[in-house]
Amino acid sequence: MAAVLIVVIMPIVFMFTASLMPSSEIFAMPYRWIPKKIHWENYYNAIAGNDRSFMFIRNVFNSLIVASVTTVLSVFVSGLAGYGLSKFRFRGQKVVFMMIMGRMMIPFEAIMIPMYITAVRLGLQNTYAGMILPFILNTFGLFQMRQYLMTFPDDMLDAGRIDGLGEMGIFWKLVFKNSTPAIATAAILCFRGQWDNLLWPLLIAQKEHMKTIPTYIVKFTEEKFANEGAMMAVAVLASIPIIILFLTLSKYFLGGSAMYSAGKE
């Protein structure tokens, strides 16, 4: 476990130490894990950008909006669909579920061009809606919520019906509010996926003020003289929200993962 931990941590340590070095030290062999001199200006250059437009702030805001809204809508839709597939019996239920799961077998690269053409024709290019709508239905999140809700006690649902709650009331007041581990797990995975999403924003957001953090990092590689130290500093800053989110919801995330494994078995 210690060896695995070292392998996992090393890229993170490299990213942080490299963010405090000039480019000449980053590419020096052997690599110095401790900088000779701390270059805090890398973080200023990361925020200001090579063109000093400070577009980083707007791009962070875009990423927060896209990732947060997509996560909220995706978790709600996944929970609602998972509730229907786990607690209701209807003709063709297994077929519907297998068709949804079949979506997981199709790589995004295979459908991104039709999605892009559709988004352009609908006038969604360079809009938040264009970056959010295609990812509201999260297939893995739906699968996870279904597996979790299969363990949810039916007696509680029957009690809600006896008390006069409708199905939406039962879902919201009983099921959704008592599924914190599964919701936290789905939320972390969805938020991380959208925060790190590069390919779709690269296609759909052509204007600088609509781009997200991953596309902002790509800009450094497009410069004639790339500032690798500033690039690493951007990567460090971009990692902070994910780390905070995981630390905040870590106990629920681990609980949801355990319940997912139990439901899968």
Order of alpha helices (4+ residues) and beta strands (2+ residues): alpha-alpha-alpha-alpha-alpha-alpha-alpha-alpha-alpha-alpha-alpha-alpha-alpha
